[in-house]
Amino acid sequence: MSLVRWNPMRSLILLPDEIERFFDGWGLDLQNSDTLWSPSVDLSETDNAYEIQAEIPGMNKKDIKISFSDNVLSLTGERKQEKDEKKKSYHRTERFYGRFQRSFRLPHDVKADEIKANYKNGVLIVEIPKFEEGKAKEIVVN
């Protein structure tokens, strides 16, 4: 039996390949996807509605699309990069540009025809009203 020297960096070097293999098993083709970024989202619920808040600063309303089909609400859009006439050499670029898509499966108790969306200060708020749940009714036996 021979001893093999343990190298702690070996695990870190293999990490990107392990992550890619993990996501390939779920059918997510991240390298060939046209979705480049994913906005941060909060999903909340009240007695009367569901609410989705998505952070998508720097976008025009016309570049945001919302669709609802088969109880799935989808937010899609594209944030375009500003065209700069001056030639710049960037030292750091952290803002994301390009297409995005987020989809949410909602329960069957939503009023699809009353969904409202508002975009202000870089935050998209989508309100999805619920049907009123049937209240328990006591029936008197005669």
C-alpha positions in Angstrom: 0.0 0.0 0.0 1.4 3.4 -0.9 0.6 6.7 0.8 -0.9 9.5 -1.2 -0.2 13.0 -0.1 -3.4 14.9 0.7 -3.8 18.2 -1.1 -6.7 20.4 0.2 -6.7 22.5 -2.9 -7.6 19.5 -5.1 -11.2 19.6 -3.8 -11.5 23.3 -4.7 -10.1 22.8 -8.2 -12.7 20.1 -8.9 -15.6 22.1 -7.5 -16.7 23.9 -10.7 -16.9 20.5 -12.5 -18.9 19.0 -9.7 -21.4 21.9 -9.8 -21.8 21.6 -13.5 -22.4 17.9 -13.3 -25.0 18.4 -10.5 -27.0 20.9 -12.6 -26.8 18.8 -15.8 -28.5 16.0 -13.9 -31.5 18.3 -13.3 -31.9 19.1 -17.0 -30.6 22.7 -16.6 -28.4 23.5 -19.5 -26.8 26.7 -18.1 -24.2 27.1 -20.8 -26.6 26.9 -23.7 -29.3 29.0 -22.1 -30.2 32.4 -23.5 -31.1 33.5 -19.9 -28.1 35.5 -18.7 -29.2 36.6 -15.2 -31.9 36.2 -12.7 -33.4 39.0 -10.7 -33.9 38.7 -6.9 -37.5 38.1 -6.0 -39.6 38.1 -2.8 -42.9 36.1 -2.9 -45.4 36.8 -0.1 -49.0 36.0 0.7 -51.8 37.7 2.5 -55.4 36.6 3.2 -56.5 38.1 -0.1 -53.5 37.9 -2.5 -50.1 36.7 -3.4 -47.4 39.3 -4.2 -44.2 39.1 -6.1 -41.6 41.8 -5.8 -38.7 41.6 -8.3 -35.6 43.8 -8.3 -34.9 44.8 -11.9 -33.4 48.3 -11.8 -32.4 50.1 -14.9 -35.1 48.7 -17.2 -37.9 50.3 -19.2 -41.5 49.1 -18.6 -41.7 48.1 -22.2 -38.9 45.6 -21.8 -40.7 43.6 -19.1 -43.2 40.9 -20.0 -45.6 39.1 -17.6 -47.5 36.0 -18.6 -49.9 33.6 -16.8 -50.7 30.2 -18.2 -51.6 26.9 -16.5 -51.1 28.5 -13.0 -47.5 29.5 -13.9 -46.7 33.2 -13.7 -43.6 34.1 -15.8 -41.6 37.3 -15.7 -39.3 37.8 -18.7 -37.4 40.7 -20.1 -34.1 42.1 -21.2 -31.9 44.7 -19.7 -29.9 46.4 -22.4 -26.4 47.6 -21.8 -25.9 51.4 -22.2 -24.0 52.3 -25.4 -21.0 54.4 -24.5 -19.5 56.5 -27.3 -16.2 56.8 -25.5 -13.9 53.8 -25.6 -13.4 52.7 -22.0 -11.3 50.0 -20.4 -13.3 48.5 -17.6 -11.6 47.3 -14.5 -14.7 45.7 -13.0 -18.2 45.0 -14.3 -20.7 43.7 -11.8 -24.0 44.7 -13.4 -25.9 42.0 -15.4 -27.3 42.7 -18.8 -29.2 40.5 -21.2 -32.3 38.3 -21.0 -33.9 37.0 -17.7 -36.8 34.8 -16.9 -38.4 33.8 -13.6 -41.4 31.5 -13.3 -43.6 30.7 -10.3 -46.2 27.9 -10.0 -49.2 29.3 -8.1 -52.1 27.5 -6.4 -55.4 27.2 -8.2 -57.1 29.8 -6.0 -56.0 32.8 -8.1 -58.0 35.3 -10.1 -56.0 35.3 -13.3 -58.0 38.1 -14.9 -57.4 40.5 -12.0 -53.5 40.3 -11.9 -52.0 43.7 -11.6 -48.4 44.9 -12.0 -46.6 48.1 -11.1 -43.0 49.1 -11.8 -41.5 51.9 -9.8 -37.9 52.7 -8.6 -36.5 49.5 -10.1 -38.9 47.2 -8.3 -41.6 45.3 -10.2 -44.6 44.4 -7.9 -47.1 41.9 -9.2 -50.3 41.4 -7.2 -52.2 38.2 -7.8 -55.7 38.2 -6.1 -57.1 35.0 -4.5 -60.6 33.7 -4.8 -62.5 34.0 -1.5 -62.3 30.7 0.3 -65.7 29.2 1.1 -66.6 29.9 4.7 -67.9 27.1 6.8 -71.7 27.2 7.0 -73.7 25.5 9.6 -76.8 23.7 8.4 -79.7 23.3 10.7 -81.4 19.9 10.7 -85.2 20.0 10.7 
